[in-house]
Amino acid sequence: MSDGTRRGVLIGAAVIVLLAVLGFVFRPAVRDAWEWAAGDGIDTVSGWLTELQDVAAELPEREVEVRSVVTDSRSALLVIGDGPGAAAFALVAVAPEGDATFTLVPQRLLAFVPGYGEFRLDEALGFEDAELALITIMNRFGVRIDDVVALQPGGLAAALGAPLVVDVPVALFTQGAEGAQRLVAAGEQTVPPELVETLLVTQGAGDGFEWLQRQGSVWRAILEAVVLDPDLADRIAATAPRQAVVADLLVAVAASERLQLATIPVEATGGAGGASVFVPSPGAAEFVDQRFGHLMLRDVRPPVEVLNGSGRIGATRVVAGNLVRLGFRVVRTDNADGFGYETSEVIAQGRKGEEAAREVLDALGTGTLLLELRAPSTLVDVSIIVGQDIPAGEG
């Protein structure tokens, strides 16, 4: 007998006893009720309980199945803000075995921005949109990112729509003409949506590490809000091309009992305080391997350079982006020795680069394969000179 049926029998028995007692006092009035309880009453009460249990069990299972069960490898980049010095980046992912990760990517991370050169991650937003930031992170760490969510200023506040309780670890001060001004104090407090967004995208008078601390606390509060209101995930993911997929990912990550929230290990360089930039620390490679093993593009990433031989603006950027998605590591984009290349050239730098060069040629779908044996580069395996046969924006 199931627990539900057993409870139904006990309740029915209690009803029968109660009716029996009342029967001695109000025998004529309860005769019909007694007969009902002794006959169909137990079955009816048990049926009610069973039906209610079925409904209660069925609805949560449907919700979990639709909104929070992610069984494959999936990832998305969250980009809050639209420019240098006022942006926040986070990579959310779920592994096939169910491990969920939420990783802060420092906005001051120094990285090679394909098509532009070496800049901070947030500076990529000054060149193009959030897609370039996605390509930059993929190129730097060799991980696959499936989707990107880009929320312009005010977008996160609008999605939240209500205050959040945030345990702010470090107060936010801004440096003005009259000295530092405190916007948000440290400690647990109710923060309106606009200030929640400000805590994410504003460094303030403190250093970059304090900024990352605040971001971690804000993201925890947002994930807790997603657990309570899964529709918040839809509002956050509204700008993603695959909104439903990203929303499901956010719900799955927020609800995971094994959620790991951390920051890519970095160290400051190039200045003090707010002027410093971040570079990956010695432990970053191991961190990425352990955390994003299911997202790694390939085991060995051939280094390549992409050179503009057509003179068209943007020619190297598009080719470089496509090669990054295939798992190549773009270490240089620049102009070729001239703009008169009608046909693109894919140059294998020595025998070690032949296999990678053939893969690049197949990916381009055009061009000539060359082999450099006299003085091969020691920095890259393959050099790509983009010619007139690859129009900018279509490489």
C-alpha positions as MATLAB code, in Angstrom:
seq = 'MSDGTRRGVLIGAAVIVLLAVLGFVFRPAVRDAWEWAAGDGIDTVSGWLTELQDVAAELPEREVEVRSVVTDSRSALLVIGDGPGAAAFALVAVAPEGDATFTLVPQRLLAFVPGYGEFRLDEALGFEDAELALITIMNRFGVRIDDVVALQPGGLAAALGAPLVVDVPVALFTQGAEGAQRLVAAGEQTVPPELVETLLVTQGAGDGFEWLQRQGSVWRAILEAVVLDPDLADRIAATAPRQAVVADLLVAVAASERLQLATIPVEATGGAGGASVFVPSPGAAEFVDQRFGHLMLRDVRPPVEVLNGSGRIGATRVVAGNLVRLGFRVVRTDNADGFGYETSEVIAQGRKGEEAAREVLDALGTGTLLLELRAPSTLVDVSIIVGQDIPAGEG';
ca = [
       0.000    0.000    0.000;
       1.394    3.409   -0.934;
       1.889    6.195    1.618;
      -0.920    8.172   -0.008;
      -3.358    5.254    0.203;
      -2.315    4.498    3.780;
      -2.974    8.105    4.798;
      -6.331    7.940    3.033;
      -7.321    4.823    4.981;
      -6.311    6.405    8.291;
      -8.261    9.561    7.574;
     -11.255    7.541    6.483;
     -11.061    5.495    9.671;
     -10.951    8.668   11.741;
     -14.047    9.928    9.971;
     -15.827    6.651   10.688;
     -14.939    6.818   14.406;
     -16.093   10.417   14.641;
     -19.384    9.582   12.952;
     -19.834    6.613   15.260;
     -19.489    8.826   18.338;
     -21.865   11.397   16.940;
     -24.234    8.610   16.025;
     -24.944    7.851   19.649;
     -26.076   11.418   20.173;
     -27.583   12.285   16.799;
     -28.371    8.809   15.529;
     -31.189    9.746   13.137;
     -29.307   12.673   11.606;
     -26.129   10.820   10.894;
     -27.501    7.481    9.778;
     -27.030    8.338    6.091;
     -23.558    9.732    6.673;
     -22.586    6.585    8.598;
     -23.711    4.375    5.767;
     -21.751    6.514    3.243;
     -18.591    6.433    5.373;
     -18.797    2.726    5.964;
     -19.304    2.070    2.263;
     -17.829    4.490   -0.288;
     -16.287    7.006    2.116;
     -12.874    5.424    2.491;
     -12.451    4.927   -1.244;
     -13.591    8.471   -1.991;
     -11.267   10.120    0.551;
      -8.371    7.975   -0.623;
      -9.176    8.939   -4.200;
      -9.149   12.630   -3.332;
      -5.733   12.334   -1.693;
      -4.296   10.312   -4.549;
      -5.544   12.851   -7.095;
      -4.085   15.779   -5.138;
      -0.756   13.977   -4.775;
      -0.648   13.300   -8.519;
      -1.275   16.952   -9.309;
       1.303   18.166   -6.782;
       3.924   15.768   -8.108;
       3.154   16.355  -11.768;
       3.384   20.153  -11.872;
       6.890   20.582  -10.381;
       8.235   17.803  -12.608;
       6.868   19.553  -15.687;
       8.459   22.833  -14.571;
      11.860   21.212  -14.014;
      11.722   19.344  -17.278;
      10.877   22.414  -19.332;
      12.981   25.055  -17.603;
      15.952   23.619  -15.766;
      17.067   20.249  -17.135;
      20.107   20.717  -19.372;
      21.771   17.408  -20.215;
      24.287   18.431  -22.871;
      27.303   20.734  -22.963;
      26.087   24.316  -23.212;
      27.485   27.791  -22.597;
      26.641   31.467  -22.942;
      28.439   34.754  -22.386;
      26.635   37.492  -20.463;
      27.731   41.019  -21.358;
      26.346   43.886  -19.282;
      27.122   47.419  -20.523;
      28.355   48.804  -23.810;
      31.839   50.218  -23.515;
      35.276   50.385  -21.910;
      35.218   50.994  -18.176;
      31.495   50.288  -17.867;
      30.946   46.610  -18.584;
      30.776   43.221  -16.892;
      31.324   39.763  -18.371;
      30.305   36.331  -17.099;
      30.449   32.896  -18.700;
      27.702   30.434  -17.695;
      27.977   26.775  -18.591;
      26.614   23.315  -17.875;
      28.641   20.154  -18.492;
      27.093   16.881  -19.734;
      27.550   15.350  -16.278;
      25.479   18.176  -14.812;
      28.161   20.365  -13.243;
      27.154   24.031  -13.509;
      29.648   26.887  -13.543;
      29.324   30.653  -13.387;
      32.628   32.338  -14.124;
      33.477   36.020  -13.972;
      35.737   37.192  -16.781;
      37.570   40.373  -15.699;
      36.733   43.318  -17.924;
      40.323   44.518  -17.657;
      41.693   41.210  -18.922;
      44.449   41.861  -21.465;
      43.885   39.734  -24.559;
      44.405   39.658  -28.298;
      41.273   41.063  -29.959;
      41.107   39.407  -33.403;
      41.289   41.999  -36.134;
      42.481   44.781  -33.828;
      45.414   43.755  -31.658;
      46.085   43.494  -27.935;
      43.576   45.365  -25.765;
      41.506   44.987  -22.617;
      38.427   42.825  -22.971;
      36.044   45.723  -22.320;
      37.769   47.738  -25.058;
      36.492   45.202  -27.582;
      33.042   46.713  -27.008;
      34.421   50.019  -28.253;
      35.395   48.445  -31.579;
      32.308   46.313  -32.228;
      29.491   44.647  -30.356;
      29.436   41.839  -27.797;
      30.156   39.250  -30.488;
      33.738   40.520  -30.674;
      34.103   40.077  -26.901;
      32.881   36.505  -27.320;
      35.448   35.833  -30.060;
      38.181   37.403  -27.913;
      37.441   35.109  -24.951;
      37.251   32.060  -27.201;
      40.576   32.978  -28.768;
      42.252   33.593  -25.407;
      41.139   30.415  -23.647;
      40.208   28.019  -26.461;
      36.678   27.391  -25.178;
      33.445   27.134  -27.117;
      30.777   29.735  -26.336;
      27.396   28.921  -27.860;
      25.440   32.133  -27.274;
      25.889   35.709  -26.179;
      23.501   37.921  -24.195;
      24.205   41.639  -24.565;
      22.339   44.001  -22.257;
      22.823   47.685  -22.985;
      22.903   50.244  -20.141;
      19.662   49.986  -18.201;
      18.857   46.582  -19.678;
      19.652   44.519  -16.598;
      17.797   46.938  -14.307;
      14.747   46.689  -16.559;
      14.935   42.888  -16.562;
      15.153   42.744  -12.761;
      12.238   45.109  -12.256;
      12.486   44.898   -8.452;
      15.101   45.381   -5.712;
      17.455   42.555   -4.751;
      18.977   41.653   -1.417;
      22.731   41.801   -1.996;
      25.503   41.125    0.487;
      27.921   43.798   -0.743;
      31.464   42.785    0.335;
      33.153   46.085   -0.548;
      31.527   49.520   -0.572;
      31.292   51.332   -3.895;
      32.894   54.763   -3.901;
      33.127   57.068   -6.888;
      35.891   59.625   -7.236;
      34.517   63.065   -8.023;
      35.867   66.598   -8.049;
      35.096   66.990   -4.359;
      36.569   63.648   -3.328;
      35.186   60.143   -2.895;
      31.440   59.694   -2.661;
      29.904   56.485   -1.381;
      27.125   55.097   -3.545;
      26.567   51.745   -1.839;
      27.771   50.714    1.625;
      29.186   47.311    2.464;
      26.923   44.694    4.027;
      23.664   42.906    3.283;
      21.025   45.309    2.034;
      18.138   45.775   -0.350;
      19.443   47.364   -3.542;
      17.193   48.906   -6.228;
      17.594   47.534   -9.784;
      19.511   50.547  -11.101;
      22.117   50.267   -8.342;
      22.366   46.499   -8.857;
      23.497   47.194  -12.402;
      25.818   49.963  -11.203;
      27.525   47.549   -8.794;
      28.307   45.282  -11.744;
      29.577   47.758  -14.319;
      31.267   50.433  -12.165;
      34.727   49.967  -10.699;
      34.620   53.080   -8.569;
      37.557   54.343   -6.534;
      38.728   50.861   -5.505;
      40.897   48.438   -7.439;
      39.871   45.819   -9.972;
      39.878   42.965   -7.461;
      37.366   44.773   -5.220;
      35.240   45.287   -8.311;
      35.271   41.542   -9.030;
      34.301   40.833   -5.414;
      31.235   43.048   -5.758;
      30.343   41.457   -9.055;
      30.415   37.989   -7.517;
      27.986   39.018   -4.780;
      25.648   40.713   -7.251;
      25.581   37.710   -9.558;
      24.802   35.423   -6.602;
      21.826   37.616   -5.742;
      20.648   37.569   -9.365;
      20.916   33.771   -9.550;
      18.915   33.450   -6.330;
      16.263   35.698   -7.869;
      16.168   33.453  -10.956;
      15.460   30.438   -8.739;
      12.484   32.254   -7.203;
      11.296   33.701  -10.512;
      12.392   31.645  -13.572;
      10.753   34.229  -15.837;
      13.623   36.538  -14.897;
      15.864   34.294  -16.992;
      13.657   35.001  -20.011;
      13.931   38.734  -19.435;
      17.712   38.611  -19.071;
      18.055   36.454  -22.195;
      15.650   38.561  -24.259;
      18.397   39.861  -26.582;
      19.896   36.445  -27.326;
      19.125   34.953  -30.760;
      18.194   31.709  -28.991;
      16.374   33.232  -26.052;
      14.672   30.062  -24.825;
      17.896   28.048  -24.911;
      19.837   30.665  -22.939;
      16.993   31.132  -20.461;
      16.899   27.388  -19.783;
      20.662   27.452  -19.259;
      20.383   30.302  -16.739;
      17.659   28.489  -14.811;
      19.664   25.257  -14.792;
      22.781   27.020  -13.523;
      20.888   29.008  -10.879;
      19.097   25.924   -9.550;
      22.126   23.632   -9.554;
      23.102   22.217   -6.171;
      26.684   21.905   -7.470;
      27.022   25.427   -8.792;
      30.605   26.713   -8.883;
      30.919   30.515   -8.946;
      34.443   31.846   -9.389;
      36.662   34.256  -11.300;
      39.274   33.300  -13.868;
      42.572   33.509  -11.931;
      44.352   36.734  -12.863;
      47.064   39.031  -11.578;
      47.442   42.767  -11.993;
      50.095   44.281  -14.203;
      50.881   47.520  -16.035;
      50.044   49.974  -13.277;
      48.594   50.442   -9.819;
      45.013   50.480   -8.609;
      42.458   51.384  -11.226;
      45.081   51.853  -13.940;
      46.213   48.218  -13.866;
      45.187   45.511  -16.294;
      44.859   41.793  -15.643;
      46.716   38.882  -17.181;
      45.964   35.213  -16.486;
      47.876   33.914  -13.484;
      50.020   30.754  -13.692;
      47.082   28.666  -12.458;
      44.644   29.945  -15.078;
      45.365   27.218  -17.641;
      44.629   24.451  -15.138;
      41.526   26.317  -13.963;
      40.197   26.535  -17.534;
      40.981   22.861  -18.262;
      39.170   21.639  -15.153;
      36.224   23.993  -15.400;
      35.661   24.069  -19.143;
      36.984   20.718  -20.308;
      33.665   20.029  -22.018;
      33.953   23.306  -23.948;
      37.512   23.010  -25.235;
      37.616   23.569  -29.005;
      40.515   21.168  -29.627;
      43.467   19.627  -27.815;
      46.132   21.456  -29.828;
      45.392   24.945  -31.156;
      47.661   25.862  -34.086;
      48.815   29.512  -33.872;
      48.037   31.525  -36.997;
      48.341   35.078  -38.309;
      45.843   36.753  -40.643;
      47.135   39.494  -42.941;
      45.106   41.903  -45.052;
      46.211   41.619  -48.681;
      43.084   43.159  -50.217;
      42.965   46.549  -48.534;
      39.337   46.048  -47.556;
      38.440   47.192  -44.060;
      37.457   44.281  -41.855;
      38.919   41.553  -44.058;
      41.158   40.097  -41.336;
      38.527   40.405  -38.600;
      35.995   38.117  -40.263;
      38.523   35.480  -41.325;
      40.135   35.539  -37.882;
      36.759   35.106  -36.171;
      35.922   32.055  -38.261;
      39.306   30.490  -37.562;
      38.874   31.052  -33.810;
      35.584   29.157  -33.919;
      37.399   26.266  -35.589;
      39.869   26.133  -32.736;
      42.820   28.023  -34.181;
      44.646   30.543  -31.994;
      44.961   33.874  -33.767;
      48.068   35.624  -32.455;
      48.397   38.411  -35.014;
      46.284   40.376  -37.488;
      47.927   43.028  -39.610;
      48.398   44.322  -43.159;
      50.275   42.184  -45.675;
      53.234   43.536  -47.646;
      50.760   44.990  -50.131;
      47.060   45.159  -51.072;
      47.355   43.652  -54.539;
      46.540   40.044  -53.687;
      43.723   38.886  -55.964;
      43.829   35.346  -54.595;
      44.225   34.525  -50.932;
      47.309   32.621  -49.845;
      47.543   30.054  -47.057;
      51.176   29.541  -46.140;
      52.325   26.577  -44.066;
      55.283   27.686  -41.985;
      57.407   24.571  -42.370;
      56.338   20.949  -42.435;
      54.825   21.279  -38.961;
      52.169   23.615  -40.351;
      51.092   21.635  -43.417;
      48.141   19.841  -41.877;
      46.794   22.998  -40.242;
      47.282   24.962  -43.486;
      45.214   22.452  -45.439;
      42.458   22.707  -42.827;
      42.508   26.503  -43.127;
      42.316   26.296  -46.925;
      39.301   23.990  -46.703;
      37.637   26.394  -44.266;
      38.208   29.390  -46.536;
      36.945   27.552  -49.595;
      39.318   29.543  -51.792;
      42.972   30.472  -52.095;
      46.341   28.907  -52.867;
      48.314   26.622  -50.555;
      52.028   27.443  -50.197;
      54.809   25.888  -48.126;
      57.567   27.988  -46.561;
      60.695   25.894  -46.008;
      63.581   28.336  -46.328;
      62.744   30.596  -43.370;
      59.595   29.369  -41.639;
      58.145   31.450  -38.831;
      58.804   30.297  -35.309;
      55.765   32.177  -33.990;
      52.935   30.751  -36.116;
      52.171   27.518  -37.926;
      50.109   29.157  -40.670;
      50.024   32.605  -42.309;
      46.867   33.647  -44.166;
      46.961   36.533  -46.610;
      43.386   37.582  -47.337;
      42.973   38.502  -51.006;
      40.270   39.971  -53.221;
      38.560   36.559  -53.460;
      37.348   36.955  -49.853;
      35.200   40.111  -49.587;
      35.187   41.741  -46.176;
      32.226   40.531  -44.160;
      32.000   37.209  -46.034;
      35.248   35.444  -45.120;
];
